[in-house]
Amino acid sequence: MSNNFSNPTPQFGTAEYVGTPGGDHCQFCHQPIAGNYYRVNGTIACSSCAANTRGELAKDTHAAYTRALLYGAGAAIAGMILYATFEIVTGIIIGYVSLAVGWMVGKAMMKGSNGVGGRRYQIAAVLLTYAAVSLAAVPVIIHYARKHQQQAQSQQQTLQDEQRQLESESGQTPPSRPLQPGMNLGSALGKLALFGLASPFLELAGNPFGGLIGLVILFVGIRIAVRLTAGRPAEVFGPFDASVKEAG
């Protein structure tokens, strides 16, 4: 409540109509309405808040879009971590997390843009949601690869110890092995990223039924992000006479 008093700028995406216009209060600044009043998306507003709303309509600025991208990217990273963590901890691959990721990205972008949406916001939401879900496969792959590597190193160490023991008993000196060149870290991460981006479709090859369900759920999650970032244009009607009771 204190935020509404300190910041009377209309938040027309969240306000709700309460009560009748006669003797009512502005639902944005909560000040009593005397004389004329306006309707902002069906919500009672005073003349000052209605004017502010008109001034804020559809201000799709570069700053608003940049903030939306930053907020959306942060939500996408959080969603990727959520998706990957769930799969690593439970060992269950469940696509329903995609719905939460789409919701997180859409809400975050609207928070960053202060409610401004549109086509380019929707395109960014699609890309961020898909990237978050698909790239969640990368930390999962790294986790299982490290786990497998540790097991392989343990087995190799055991074999090397047994070989050294046999060689020491026979008095033979083991030949030195040349060092194997390691893969460039950047190249490895690049290949993992490409694999992650393609993983929703690659899963179709190994598990057609499960892969198809995963793609459908991913599409629904993307649709959620698209709907949220469409934006809600404010409609300002008025002025109306507060002394005259509205019909109905």
C-alpha positions as CSV (number, residue, x, y, z in Angstrom):
1,M,0.0,0.0,0.0
2,S,2.8,2.4,0.8
3,N,4.3,1.9,-2.7
4,N,1.0,3.2,-4.2
5,F,1.1,6.4,-2.1
6,S,4.8,7.1,-2.8
7,N,4.5,6.3,-6.6
8,P,1.1,7.4,-8.0
9,T,2.1,6.4,-11.5
10,P,-0.8,4.2,-12.8
11,Q,-0.1,0.5,-12.9
12,F,-2.9,-0.2,-15.3
13,G,-1.9,-3.9,-15.8
14,T,-2.7,-4.8,-12.2
15,A,-5.3,-2.5,-10.9
16,E,-8.8,-3.7,-10.3
17,Y,-12.2,-2.0,-10.2
18,V,-13.6,-1.7,-6.8
19,G,-16.9,-0.1,-5.8
20,T,-19.1,2.5,-7.6
21,P,-17.8,5.8,-9.0
22,G,-19.9,8.1,-6.8
23,G,-17.8,9.2,-3.8
24,D,-15.1,6.6,-4.6
25,H,-11.4,6.8,-4.7
26,C,-8.9,6.6,-7.5
27,Q,-7.6,3.0,-7.6
28,F,-4.1,4.2,-8.5
29,C,-3.3,7.0,-6.0
30,H,-6.2,6.3,-3.7
31,Q,-7.2,9.9,-3.4
32,P,-10.9,10.8,-3.3
33,I,-12.5,11.6,-6.6
34,A,-14.4,14.9,-6.8
35,G,-16.0,16.1,-10.0
36,N,-15.0,14.1,-13.0
37,Y,-13.4,10.6,-13.1
38,Y,-11.9,8.4,-15.8
39,R,-11.8,4.7,-16.6
40,V,-8.5,3.0,-17.2
41,N,-9.2,-0.5,-18.5
42,G,-12.4,-0.4,-16.5
43,T,-10.7,0.9,-13.3
44,I,-11.7,4.2,-11.7
45,A,-8.9,6.8,-12.0
46,C,-8.7,10.5,-11.2
47,S,-7.9,13.0,-13.9
48,S,-4.2,13.2,-12.8
49,C,-3.6,9.5,-13.0
50,A,-5.5,9.2,-16.3
51,A,-3.2,11.9,-17.7
52,N,-0.2,10.0,-16.4
53,T,-1.5,6.8,-17.9
54,R,-1.9,8.5,-21.3
55,G,1.7,9.8,-21.0
56,E,3.0,6.3,-20.3
57,L,1.1,4.4,-23.0
58,A,3.2,2.2,-25.3
59,K,6.5,3.8,-24.5
60,D,8.6,1.1,-26.1
61,T,12.0,2.7,-25.5
62,H,15.4,1.3,-26.0
63,A,15.9,1.4,-22.2
64,A,12.7,-0.5,-21.6
65,Y,13.7,-3.2,-24.1
66,T,17.2,-3.5,-22.7
67,R,15.9,-3.9,-19.1
68,A,13.4,-6.5,-20.4
69,L,16.2,-8.4,-22.0
70,L,18.4,-8.3,-18.9
71,Y,15.5,-9.4,-16.6
72,G,14.5,-12.1,-19.1
73,A,18.1,-13.4,-19.4
74,G,18.4,-13.6,-15.6
75,A,15.1,-15.5,-15.4
76,A,16.2,-17.8,-18.2
77,I,19.5,-18.6,-16.4
78,A,17.5,-19.3,-13.2
79,G,15.1,-21.4,-15.1
80,M,17.9,-23.4,-16.7
81,I,19.4,-24.0,-13.3
82,L,16.0,-25.1,-12.0
83,Y,15.5,-27.5,-14.9
84,A,19.0,-29.0,-14.7
85,T,19.0,-29.3,-10.9
86,F,15.6,-31.1,-10.9
87,E,16.9,-33.6,-13.4
88,I,20.2,-34.1,-11.7
89,V,18.8,-34.5,-8.2
90,T,15.8,-36.7,-9.1
91,G,17.2,-38.4,-12.2
92,I,13.8,-37.8,-13.8
93,I,13.5,-36.0,-17.2
94,I,10.2,-34.1,-17.0
95,G,9.3,-31.4,-19.5
96,Y,6.7,-29.7,-17.3
97,V,9.4,-27.5,-15.9
98,S,9.3,-25.8,-19.3
99,L,6.0,-24.2,-18.2
100,A,7.6,-22.7,-15.2
101,V,10.5,-21.4,-17.3
102,G,8.2,-19.7,-19.8
103,W,6.3,-18.1,-17.0
104,M,9.5,-16.9,-15.3
105,V,10.9,-15.4,-18.5
106,G,7.6,-13.6,-19.4
107,K,7.0,-12.2,-16.0
108,A,10.6,-11.0,-15.7
109,M,10.6,-9.3,-19.0
110,M,7.4,-7.4,-18.2
111,K,8.9,-6.4,-14.9
112,G,11.9,-5.0,-16.6
113,S,9.9,-3.1,-19.2
114,N,7.3,-1.8,-16.7
115,G,4.5,-3.6,-18.6
116,V,5.5,-2.7,-22.1
117,G,5.2,-5.6,-24.5
118,G,5.1,-6.2,-28.2
119,R,6.4,-8.3,-31.0
120,R,10.1,-7.9,-30.3
121,Y,9.5,-8.7,-26.7
122,Q,7.7,-11.9,-27.7
123,I,10.5,-12.9,-30.0
124,A,13.1,-12.4,-27.3
125,A,10.9,-14.4,-24.8
126,V,10.7,-17.3,-27.3
127,L,14.5,-17.4,-27.8
128,L,15.2,-17.1,-24.0
129,T,12.7,-19.7,-23.1
130,Y,13.9,-22.2,-25.7
131,A,17.6,-21.5,-24.8
132,A,16.9,-22.0,-21.1
133,V,15.2,-25.3,-21.5
134,S,17.5,-26.7,-24.2
135,L,20.7,-25.6,-22.6
136,A,19.7,-27.2,-19.4
137,A,21.0,-30.4,-21.0
138,V,24.6,-29.0,-20.8
139,P,25.0,-29.0,-17.0
140,V,23.3,-32.4,-16.9
141,I,25.7,-33.8,-19.5
142,I,28.7,-32.3,-17.6
143,H,27.4,-33.8,-14.3
144,Y,27.1,-37.3,-15.7
145,A,30.3,-37.0,-17.7
146,R,32.3,-36.1,-14.6
147,K,30.7,-38.9,-12.7
148,H,31.6,-41.4,-15.4
149,Q,35.1,-39.9,-15.6
150,Q,35.6,-40.4,-11.9
151,Q,34.5,-44.0,-12.2
152,A,36.8,-44.6,-15.2
153,Q,39.7,-43.0,-13.4
154,S,39.2,-45.2,-10.4
155,Q,39.2,-48.3,-12.5
156,Q,42.2,-47.1,-14.5
157,Q,44.1,-46.4,-11.3
158,T,43.3,-49.9,-10.0
159,L,44.6,-51.5,-13.3
160,Q,47.8,-49.3,-13.2
161,D,48.5,-50.3,-9.6
162,E,48.1,-54.0,-10.5
163,Q,50.3,-53.5,-13.6
164,R,53.0,-51.8,-11.5
165,Q,52.9,-54.6,-9.0
166,L,53.4,-57.2,-11.7
167,E,56.2,-55.2,-13.4
168,S,58.0,-54.7,-10.1
169,E,57.9,-58.5,-9.4
170,S,59.2,-59.2,-12.9
171,G,61.9,-56.5,-12.7
172,Q,60.7,-54.8,-15.9
173,T,60.5,-51.0,-16.4
174,P,57.1,-49.8,-17.8
175,P,57.4,-47.8,-21.0
176,S,56.5,-44.2,-20.7
177,R,53.3,-43.2,-22.4
178,P,53.1,-40.0,-24.4
179,L,50.7,-37.3,-23.1
180,Q,47.4,-37.2,-25.0
181,P,46.5,-33.7,-26.2
182,G,43.5,-32.3,-24.4
183,M,40.5,-30.7,-26.1
184,N,40.4,-27.0,-26.1
185,L,38.0,-25.8,-23.4
186,G,36.3,-23.2,-25.6
187,S,35.8,-25.8,-28.4
188,A,34.4,-28.3,-25.9
189,L,31.9,-25.7,-24.5
190,G,30.9,-24.6,-28.0
191,K,30.1,-28.2,-29.0
192,L,28.2,-28.7,-25.8
193,A,26.2,-25.6,-26.4
194,L,25.3,-26.6,-29.9
195,F,24.3,-30.1,-28.7
196,G,22.2,-28.5,-25.9
197,L,20.4,-26.2,-28.4
198,A,19.6,-29.3,-30.5
199,S,18.8,-31.6,-27.6
200,P,15.0,-31.2,-27.7
201,F,15.0,-32.5,-31.3
202,L,17.8,-35.0,-30.8
203,E,15.7,-36.7,-28.1
204,L,13.2,-37.7,-30.8
205,A,15.8,-40.1,-32.2
206,G,16.3,-41.9,-29.0
207,N,12.8,-41.7,-27.6
208,P,10.3,-40.6,-30.2
209,F,7.3,-40.7,-27.9
210,G,8.9,-39.0,-25.0
211,G,10.7,-36.5,-27.2
212,L,7.5,-35.5,-28.9
213,I,5.8,-34.9,-25.5
214,G,8.8,-32.9,-24.4
215,L,8.5,-30.7,-27.5
216,V,4.8,-30.2,-27.0
217,I,5.3,-29.1,-23.4
218,L,8.2,-26.8,-24.5
219,F,5.9,-25.2,-27.1
220,V,3.3,-24.6,-24.4
221,G,5.9,-23.0,-22.1
222,I,7.0,-20.8,-25.0
223,R,3.3,-19.8,-25.6
224,I,3.0,-18.8,-22.0
225,A,6.0,-16.5,-22.4
226,V,4.6,-15.1,-25.6
227,R,1.2,-14.3,-24.0
228,L,2.8,-12.6,-21.1
229,T,5.1,-10.4,-23.2
230,A,2.3,-9.3,-25.5
231,G,1.7,-6.3,-23.2
232,R,-1.7,-4.9,-22.3
233,P,-2.5,-1.6,-23.9
234,A,-4.3,0.7,-21.6
235,E,-7.6,2.2,-22.6
236,V,-8.6,5.5,-21.1
237,F,-12.2,6.6,-21.2
238,G,-13.7,9.8,-19.9
239,P,-14.2,12.1,-18.4
240,F,-17.4,11.0,-16.6
241,D,-19.4,13.0,-14.1
242,A,-18.9,11.4,-10.7
243,S,-22.2,12.8,-9.5
244,V,-24.1,10.8,-12.1
245,K,-24.5,7.2,-11.3
246,E,-23.5,4.9,-14.0
247,A,-26.2,2.7,-15.6
248,G,-26.0,-0.8,-14.3
